[in-house]
Amino acid sequence: MTITSPTPDLTGTRLRTGADYLAALSDGRDVRVDGEQVTDVAGHPAFRGVAETMAAMYDAAGAPGSPLVDPETGRLALFTVPRTRAQHDLRKVALEEWNRMSHGFIGRGPDHVSGLLAGFAGNPGVFDTDEHQLGATVVAFHDYAAAGGLWITNSIVPPQANPNDPTSRVTPVHLVEKTSEGIVVSGAQMLGTGAAVADEIFVTSVRPLAPTEPEKALSFVVPVNAPGLRLICRRPYATSGSRFDYPLSNRLDESDAMVAFDRVLVPWDRVFAAGSVEVVNRQFFGTAAHQIGNLQSIIRLTAKLRFLTGVAAKVARANGRDSDLAIKMQLADLATIQTVSESLTESAHAFATADDQGVIRPAGKYLYAALGMQTEVYPRAVRMLGELVGGGVIQVPSSVLDLDDPESIASMDLLMGSDHLPMVERVKLFKLAWDLVGSEFAGRHVQYERFYSGAAPVVKMYAHRHYPFAEAEALVEEFLGSYDATQR
Ligand SMILES: Cc1cc2nc3c(=O)[nH]c(=O)nc-3n(C[C@H](O)[C@H](O)[C@H](O)COP(=O)(O)OP(=O)(O)OC[C@H]3O[C@@H](n4cnc5c(N)ncnc54)[C@H](O)[C@@H]3O)c2cc1C
């Protein structure tokens, strides 16, 4: 069985263009949505918007002097292994630019797994065991992905299931057999965001495995079109309505899919772990992958919060209430949330240090504080915007089609027309606000941020692990030592 994958330009002389990306989606992948097997992913209404957005982002990288490109390699800086301060800075600037273009709404674009791969490639020894020497594969695959500028998403969590149900047929992805060509895997993973429009999927278990689970101890990347791999997509939001009515849903719905494997052959040149619990459990933290990969997470969140704050400020102005004290306080609260996220991101970057492999890791204390906050602050920011917009998001016509009807226009002008903000501009703004606070796309984003890096208790454990409690406790010890029971 042969696996075909998008052919990247390996010469390193030409960056991937939007057209290259779109063409690569026509590869026979098995994508199911709304009872249909999609034959033309890039042209399907469920995926066309985000595919076009991504194509434009790839094209932007090709503009002269783009901050997305590492001048040393000519490749996307998202893949650069940060071994020098300059490379570390380059990655940050590229991540900021990438997320400025998507306003942080594409969570698992090419900017996320590229960071994980860079971290893996920075310490390939972690992938070598007595049974399999896969460190060199990790380095070669990182190089291959960087050369092609590939969009690799991830699917690293098993499906939800009741562990006490003896009749359960739920099987996380697992090893069926090893052959001379590669590993054969079956089972399922909970979700792969963006999988329908990505090139490949990184599959592993982010949850630590027990020594008794070697069959689940896998780490590999598989092309989306691998025979036996099927994506069952959730309801698309891009089809909710026109670009005017659902401006975010329409072009930024990255999609989510359940990922099912039926005897999928993963060639050895894409396998990073094949049965070693130790490798799977060490890959994220024994390398810089988790820290490098999650710098993207917080840069992305900061960009999204900035956009949301901008919408809030524009709504306040549209209603002529931007000078009201109460509204200013609401805006200040939103601005504070955004600024805290930005400050933690800046600190994670500024206080980064090189690990024992010479790879620069963002500072865990700040990085994980930001990730830990994410589960709470995004839902809070959306609720605050919802309070600010009031009924304005409902005081809009059913669709852009109403703007073709002169009688409706005349009535709507009485409801919302002004010389300062023409009726159509106001409708446009409030429809955007609805896509942030009330649409299905909006609801999915609240749920996404709650679980972006895992359930809150899991993420907070990362923050706990990286906070120097001993320093804080030493201060208290010193203070406690300064008096005793004899002093009254
Ligand atoms: C929109 C969206 C997109 C996603 N995209 C991807 C993707 O691209 N790739 C991917 O791999 N996954 C993806 N996921 C899945 C995501 O990784 C999981 O939702 C996340 O890991 C949490 O797992 P779970 O959903 O099974 O929830 P659970 O872990 O079962 O959490 C459910 C509840 O149990 C609580 N809980 C969980 N663990 C503990 C604990 N240790 N102690 C106490 N309480 C606990 C939680 O706080 C929560 O209240 C996505 C999820 C969403 C919502």
The ligand as a Tripos MOL2 file, in Angstrom:
@<TRIPOS>MOLECULE
LIG
   53    58     1     0     0
SMALL
NO_CHARGES

@<TRIPOS>ATOM
      1 C1        -13.5850   23.3030   19.5830 C.3       1 LIG1
      2 C2        -12.6380   22.2280   19.9880 C.ar      1 LIG1
      3 C3        -11.6180   21.8760   19.1350 C.ar      1 LIG1
      4 C4        -10.7350   20.8560   19.4820 C.ar      1 LIG1
      5 N1         -9.7200   20.5280   18.6350 N.ar      1 LIG1
      6 C5         -8.8580   19.5560   18.9630 C.ar      1 LIG1
      7 C6         -7.7650   19.2180   18.1200 C.ar      1 LIG1
      8 O1         -7.5480   19.8220   17.0790 O.2       1 LIG1
      9 N2         -6.9450   18.2250   18.4860 N.ar      1 LIG1
     10 C7         -7.1300   17.5340   19.6580 C.ar      1 LIG1
     11 O2         -6.3400   16.6370   19.9480 O.2       1 LIG1
     12 N3         -8.1470   17.8340   20.4750 N.ar      1 LIG1
     13 C8         -9.0090   18.8170   20.1630 C.ar      1 LIG1
     14 N4        -10.0360   19.1260   20.9960 N.ar      1 LIG1
     15 C9        -10.2660   18.2820   22.1530 C.3       1 LIG1
     16 C10        -9.5900   18.8320   23.3820 C.3       1 LIG1
     17 O3         -8.2290   18.4780   23.3590 O.3       1 LIG1
     18 C11       -10.3120   18.2140   24.5910 C.3       1 LIG1
     19 O4        -11.6050   18.7830   24.6270 O.3       1 LIG1
     20 C12        -9.5660   18.4870   25.8620 C.3       1 LIG1
     21 O5         -8.3510   17.7930   25.8870 O.3       1 LIG1
     22 C13       -10.3970   18.0500   27.0800 C.3       1 LIG1
     23 O6        -10.7690   16.7250   26.9570 O.3       1 LIG1
     24 P1        -12.3050   16.3070   27.0010 P.3       1 LIG1
     25 O7        -13.0500   17.1200   26.0140 O.co2     1 LIG1
     26 O8        -12.3600   14.8430   26.9020 O.co2     1 LIG1
     27 O9        -12.8230   16.8140   28.3840 O.3       1 LIG1
     28 P2        -12.5200   16.1970   29.8140 P.3       1 LIG1
     29 O10       -11.0520   16.1220   30.0290 O.co2     1 LIG1
     30 O11       -13.3200   14.9640   29.9780 O.co2     1 LIG1
     31 O12       -13.1060   17.3420   30.7140 O.3       1 LIG1
     32 C14       -14.4710   17.3650   31.0570 C.3       1 LIG1
     33 C15       -14.6030   17.8760   32.4900 C.3       1 LIG1
     34 O13       -13.8100   17.0880   33.3660 O.3       1 LIG1
     35 C16       -12.9320   17.9300   34.1210 C.3       1 LIG1
     36 N5        -11.6200   17.3140   34.2800 N.ar      1 LIG1
     37 C17       -10.8390   16.8300   33.2850 C.ar      1 LIG1
     38 N6         -9.6700   16.3960   33.8020 N.ar      1 LIG1
     39 C18        -9.7300   16.6050   35.1280 C.ar      1 LIG1
     40 C19        -8.8190   16.3650   36.1990 C.ar      1 LIG1
     41 N7         -7.6180   15.8170   35.9930 N.pl3     1 LIG1
     42 N8         -9.2090   16.7130   37.4360 N.ar      1 LIG1
     43 C20       -10.4240   17.2670   37.6590 C.ar      1 LIG1
     44 N9        -11.3260   17.5130   36.6840 N.ar      1 LIG1
     45 C21       -10.9800   17.1840   35.4400 C.ar      1 LIG1
     46 C22       -12.7650   19.1790   33.2510 C.3       1 LIG1
     47 O14       -12.4250   20.3120   34.0380 O.3       1 LIG1
     48 C23       -14.1030   19.3280   32.6320 C.3       1 LIG1
     49 O15       -14.9560   20.0170   33.5010 O.3       1 LIG1
     50 C24       -10.9030   20.1710   20.7020 C.ar      1 LIG1
     51 C25       -11.9210   20.5440   21.5840 C.ar      1 LIG1
     52 C26       -12.7800   21.5670   21.2440 C.ar      1 LIG1
     53 C27       -13.8490   21.9480   22.2070 C.3       1 LIG1
@<TRIPOS>BOND
     1     1     2 1
     2     2     3 ar
     3     2    52 ar
     4     3     4 ar
     5     4     5 ar
     6     4    50 ar
     7     5     6 ar
     8     6     7 ar
     9     6    13 1
    10     7     8 2
    11     7     9 ar
    12     9    10 ar
    13    10    11 2
    14    10    12 ar
    15    12    13 ar
    16    13    14 ar
    17    14    15 1
    18    14    50 ar
    19    15    16 1
    20    16    17 1
    21    16    18 1
    22    18    19 1
    23    18    20 1
    24    20    21 1
    25    20    22 1
    26    22    23 1
    27    23    24 1
    28    24    25 2
    29    24    26 1
    30    24    27 1
    31    27    28 1
    32    28    29 2
    33    28    30 1
    34    28    31 1
    35    31    32 1
    36    32    33 1
    37    33    34 1
    38    33    48 1
    39    34    35 1
    40    35    36 1
    41    35    46 1
    42    36    37 ar
    43    36    45 ar
    44    37    38 ar
    45    38    39 ar
    46    39    40 ar
    47    39    45 ar
    48    40    41 1
    49    40    42 ar
    50    42    43 ar
    51    43    44 ar
    52    44    45 ar
    53    46    47 1
    54    46    48 1
    55    48    49 1
    56    50    51 ar
    57    51    52 ar
    58    52    53 1
@<TRIPOS>SUBSTRUCTURE
     1 LIG1         1 GROUP 0 **** ****
